[in-house]
Amino acid sequence: MRKGEFGKLIIVVAVIVGLFIAFVSPLAYSIRQGLDLQGGTHVVLEAEDTPEAQVNDDAMERVTHIMEKRVNELGLTEPIIQRQGERRIIVELPGINDPDKAIQVIGKTAMLEFKDEEGNTVLTGTDLKDAKEQTDQSGQNLVALEFSDEGGQKFGELTSKNVGRRIAILLDGEVLTAPNVNEPIMGGKAVITGSRTLEEAHNLAILLSSGALPVKVNIIETRTVGPTLGQDSKDKSEFAFSIGIGAVLLFMIAFYRLSGFIADISLMAYVLMLLAALKFLDATLTLPGVAGIILSIGMAVDANVLIFEHFKEELKTGKTMRMAMNSGFKRAFTTIFDSNITTIIASIVLFMFGTGSIRGFAITLGLGVILSMITAISLTQFMLKLLIGANIFHNPFFFGAGMGSTAKEVPHNA
């Protein structure tokens, strides 16, 4: 028995188990959650023909793009914006349990107009370059506008011709503000006052910067996915995750004994690394994402199974434990690498061409496969070397081989 090798193994196992117990729950609960886990708002919009604009495929693509821009500016986690049929768009907003608040931002046409006192429209939202919320020195909330070059010229001409008069700024036909022009305003910049809160100014800036919808859109359905439904999904996910992990741990120990125990410790390290990576990447966890994690755990175990089966085959040839282990890892590496690469490629394709929760599944699966390959090839091998180097268990039975298997004594320098 070599106490040094065995001592190192005990320390590594204790550290991994300790970190797993201490951090697995805090990490899991700190990751952002999607609509299916935390609840939110589900909105269905339908485009309508008007004398000014007819609904067609190009118009619907533009509506979808504008909706995506508006929702992304809200800073929500894992929103879903997708077309349904020829005229409908489904919007799912995690974390927002007030449908009215969501509609105020995503459902408005957002047609911006600047009119003189005669009611002539001189500028529209198409002349805008950018819009951002601000707070001035007096604490007033406002929206700062920056016009395009052409829009700046139009605005300069408008203010020059209307010194001493009022110009009206309208959104969807409603007057936002009607300031008095004291002097010509050149430089292509202006402000809209009247916002009661900074959040209101922020939402208005989102509407203006994203542009007006090309067709009229009506809200035909709003539904709140409450915390109860989200909690139910979360509970089922946790139960499935616990059952999956528990079954895997027991299977590995039952079939591979000490090798399976080492694989279980590596699996704990893998789960910690995966959760930490998702937290670091600020990813959003959805039910498909949980499925991706469970699937990647299965692939992590599959890699260890391949290694241990080759290890057993090498032991049957009469090699020493260390030589059999090294040969087993070398023989299994190509198979593990090839199978994982194909899964990673599939994950990349899903991420590039998928939407919403499909992309979440692709991220967790791809990241999980990469980390599982690292733990199977490096961490499992490292701990198995320490266990074999300790020279305590000489019978191959303890490493998953049959009772009749034999192996040579492990030389000190083998």
C-alpha positions, 0 to 999 in steps of 0.5 A: 500500500502506498499511503501517498497515492491513497491520501491524494485520492481521499483529498480529491474525492473529499474536495469534489464531494464537499463542493458538490454538496455546498454549491450544487443547489445555490448554483442551480437556483441562481441560473436564470429560468425561462417561461416554463419554469418561472412563469410569465406572459403569453401574448398572441397578436394578429395582423389586420389589413387596413386601407393604408397597409395590406398584410403580406409575408414581407410585412409580417417578417418586418413585424416579427423583427421589430417585435424581437428588437423591442423585446430584446431591449426590455432585457428579458430572459429567453423570450420567444417570438415566432410566427404562427400561420400567415397573420399571427405572432406568438410572444412569450415573456418570462418574468412578466406577470402583467400582460398590460405592461407587456402590451404597452411595449410590444403591441403599439404601432409606434408611429411617430410624427412631428406636426406644425400648428397647421397639422402638417406632418413634417417628420416621422419615425423613419427620420430617427436614428436613435432614441434613448431615455435620460434624466436631466439635471433637474431630475426630469425624465425624457427621451433624447432623439437623434435624427438621421442626416436627412431628418436633422435637416427637416427638423432644423427647417421645421423649427426655423419656420415655427419660432414662437409657435408650437410643434406637436409630437405624436405617437400613434395619433396621440400628442406626447408633447407640444413644446414651444419653439424658442429658436431654430434647433440645428444639429439633428437632436431633440428631446421628448419630455412628459415621462413620469418615470424613467421606466416609462421613458425607457419603454417609449425609447424602445418603441421609437428606436425599433420603428413603427410596425408596417401593419396594424396589429391586434392583441387577440389573446393574453395569458399569464403563466403563473408561478404555480405552473412554473413551480410545478414544472420546476418540481418535476424537473428537479425530480427527474434530474434527481432520479436520473442522477441517482440511477446513474450513480447506482448503475456505475457502482453496481456494474463497475465497483471502484471504477464506477465509484470514481466515475460517480465522483467525476460525474459530480464534478461534471455537474458542478462545472456545467452549472457554473458554466451556465451561470458564467454564460448568463444562460437561461434554463428551460425544460428543454435545457434540463433535458439537454443536461440529463442527456449530456449526463447520459453521454458522460456515463457512456464515455466512462462505460466505454473506458471501463469496458476496454479496461476490463478487456485489457485486464483479461489479457494479463496486463498490470492494472496500470497498463490495462487502464492506460490501454483502455483509455487510449482505445476508448478515446477515438470512439468517445471523441468521434461520438461527442464531435458529432453531437456537438455539431448537431448542437451547433446546427440546432443553435444556429437554426433553432429558436427559443427553447430549442437553442437552450437545449442546444446550449446545454447539450453542447456544453455538457458534452464538451465538459463530460469529455473533459471529465471522462478523459482527464479527471476519471483517469487521474483518480483511477491512476491514484487508486491503482497506484495506492496498490490496495485492491489487487483483484480485478473484480473490484474494477468491474472485471469478473470473479475469474479475472486475474492481473499481475501485481502492480510494480512500483514504477509500472 
